[in-house]
Amino acid sequence: MELTAEWMPVQADYDLFARVSGDDNPIHVDPDFSARTAFGRTVSHGMLIYAKLWGMIRAARPGAVQLRASMMFPNPAYTGEAVVLRVAGDLPGVVTLTATRAADGAELFLGEAEVA
C-alpha cells in the first residue's frame, strides 16, 4: 500500500498545533524571532508533520493503533512550501513514513511506524 498527499503549511497550522500540543517554541510561532535565526522564518513542528502522516494512516484504516514509531527531521519545513507526504508498507505492519519538500526533494521527515 502507498498513500500520498500534498500539504501546503501555513502559519495558522503551526499556531494551532502549538496551542494543542503546548509546544510554543518561538521558532514555530514567532515570525520576528524566527527571522533572526539560521532558519530565517518559522518552521513546522516535527510532530505536526507526523500528525499529518498519522492522519493519512487513520483515514485508510480507521481502527489503526500505533505500536511504536521512530523518526527524524533532517531539514525544516516552511510555510508556503508544499510538502509531499508518503506512507508505504502493509497495514497492519511496519510502514515507512516520509515527507519531502516538493520544490527540491529535501527530506523533512524520515521514519517508520508499526501499526496494528
N, C-alpha and C positions, 0 to 999 in steps of 0.2 A: 504494500500500500504506500502511496505517496500523496501527501497533501501539500498544496502550495497556495500561498496567498501573498498579496502585496499590501503593505501598510505604510501610510504617509503620516509619520508622527507630527503632532502639533504640540505647542507648549501646554495647551489645556490638558493633554494626555498626561504629561509629566506632573502637572499641578494636582490633578485628580488622584493619580497614583500616590503622590506624596501624602495627600490627606488620608487616603485609605490605609496606606502602609505605615505611616508615621515617619518615613524616610524623607525629611525635608532638607537634606543636604543642599546648600545653595548652588552647587554645581548642576543640580537638576531644576531648580525653581527660581533662581535669581539671575536674570539676564545681565544685570550690571556687574555682579560679582563674577559670573562666568566669563564675561568679556575680558576680564583681566587675568584669566588662567591660560594655560597652554592650549586648552580646547578652543578658546575664543568665543564660546557660546554655550548655552545649556546642552546637556547630554542626557540621553534616556537612562533611567534606572535599568540595570541589567535584568532585574526581576520583572520589570514591566514587559520586556521582550519575552521572557519565559512565560509570563501570564498569557501573552498573545498566542504563543505556541501551544500552551496547555489548553487554551480555549479551542484551538483547532482540533485537538485530540478529543475533547469533550463533545464537540459538535459532531464528530464522526462516530464516537462511542459514548453515548450519554452516561453510562454507568462506570466509565473508566476510573480506576483508582491508581494513583502513583505509589509504587513500592519503594523506589529510590530514584535519585537523579544526580547527575554530575554536570557541571557546566563551567565555561569560562567565557570571558568577554574581551577578546583581543583588541577590538577597536571601538570607538564611540559611535553611537547612533545620534544623529542630529535632527532637529525639527526641519521639516521641509525637504528632507532627502528620503526618497522611497526606500523601503526595506522589503526584501523578499524573504518570506518565512517558509521553511520547509520542514515537514515531518516525514520520515521514511522508515519503514520497517513493518513488522506484523503486530497487530493488536488482537489479543493480548501478546505481550512480549516486550523485547527491547527495541526502542525506536531511537533513531538519530534525529537530533534537532539542530537546525542551522538557521541563522539569519545573516543575510549579506546585504550590503548597500547596493541597490540596483544600478547606480551610475558607474561604479568602478569594481564591483565584486568583492570589496573589502569584507572580511569576515567580522561580524559584530557579535555573534553568539555561536558557540560550538558546545554541543552537549549530547547527552543521551538520557533516556528515562526508561525504567522498567515499569510497564503498565499492566495491571490485572483487569 
